[in-house]
């Protein structure tokens, strides 16, 4: 009998929570994992091998800042030796050109570079790092000189959305083939700064228009992926393309998660790669099976023609705004036709002075 659960395709390897940046919207959990708790080079090698055997095709090595690990080159080589396509997600900070060359020689095939702002002052405000933008522009030039495909990940919010057109142009100037325009997800450290970062309805509407126009203008030159503001949407996003359907995340301490913020679902028990095989975690663990398929869904979701499009939406958002991780995503206008919690919640947030923002600490 064939297994009805699909094999995963993507592994997000969060190798550390250490980072030279202190971004106020960081998606890492508020309880950061310390260096002493990180799993070893050898254990990561085991993870990559088991992931490939399980059916994973691509690994994104992320953090924190993965360059904070001295064994980054060894990790990339281990992933390539397992025949995985290797994408490095980085701030670009902490790299010298010689180290980037080592990473590429080890088998890194794609680089995703974060961009906080197109203005130095704005970038410093968000990351609490001086000259961060200048360092990123230099890093991008190194990547370009090696002809490695580059994606720019621009995290957008109230303070920088008005500079989105300039952000798109900068991504092109940096040599990006792909641009991810991602509005802040208000979990993790970002939840502490939502009053400052939440865009207005007008900004959200304007962003939708700018993205549509840019996609048409730069078609064939720049691929633009877009994550809109959840709180103003009519339907929920397809979080992770379905819980436990496509991707799995391994945290720096070896715990395996269905999504980056899943640890906020404290009623679930998460398994660790130190004690369990990746295969058993994917197919058999409580956490990965909790919200697979549609058995867990409210009746209105089970009968909806969108259930195979958005998979019931975001479990973390349902918990955060409704107090029930099994509820229909509060964004959904079909499940909550008279419930404007997300929009009212967003509109109720009072813009606070940027000086009062809480910076993410270093792990």
ABEGO torsion letter per residue (X at the ends): XBBABBBBABBBBBABABBABABAABABBABBBBAAABBBAAAAAAAAAAAAAAGBABBBBBOEBAAABAAAAAAAAAAAAAGBBBBBBBAGBGBBAAAAAAAAAAGBABBBBBBABABAAAAAAAAGBBGAAAAAAAAAAAAAAAGBBBBBBBBBBAAAAAAAAAAAAAAAAAGBABBBBBBBBBBEAAAAAAAAABBBAAAAAAAAAAAAAAAAAABGABBBBBBBBAAABABBBBBGGEBGAABBBBBAAGBBBABAAAAABAABBBBBAAABBAAAAAAABAAAAAABEAAABBAAAAABAAAAAAGGEBAAAAAAAAGBAABBBAABAAABAABAAAAAAAAABBBBBAAABBBBBBX
